[in-house]
Amino acid sequence: MKHVKSVFLAMVLILPSSLYSALTIAADSQ
């Protein structure tokens, strides 16, 4: 169960940064 928690934590940390970069790329292309 500890492994699942670490994977979830990694996703929570990675998702915002990937969303932010996707947003900045979308704003740049316009």
C-alpha positions as CSV (number, residue, x, y, z in Angstrom):
1,M,0.0,0.0,0.0
2,K,3.0,2.3,0.6
3,H,4.0,1.9,-3.0
4,V,0.6,3.1,-4.2
5,K,0.8,6.1,-1.9
6,S,4.2,7.1,-3.4
7,V,3.0,6.8,-6.9
8,F,-0.1,8.9,-6.1
9,L,2.2,11.6,-4.5
10,A,4.4,11.6,-7.6
11,M,1.3,12.1,-9.8
12,V,0.1,15.0,-7.6
13,L,3.5,16.6,-7.9
14,I,3.9,16.1,-11.7
15,L,0.4,16.9,-12.9
16,P,0.4,20.6,-11.9
17,S,3.7,21.3,-13.6
18,S,2.7,19.4,-16.8
19,L,-0.6,21.3,-16.9
20,Y,1.2,24.6,-16.4
21,S,3.6,23.9,-19.2
22,A,0.8,22.8,-21.5
23,L,-1.0,26.0,-20.7
24,T,2.0,28.2,-21.4
25,I,2.6,26.3,-24.7
26,A,-1.0,26.9,-25.7
27,A,-0.8,30.6,-24.8
28,D,2.4,30.9,-26.8
29,S,1.0,29.3,-30.0
30,Q,-1.9,31.8,-30.1
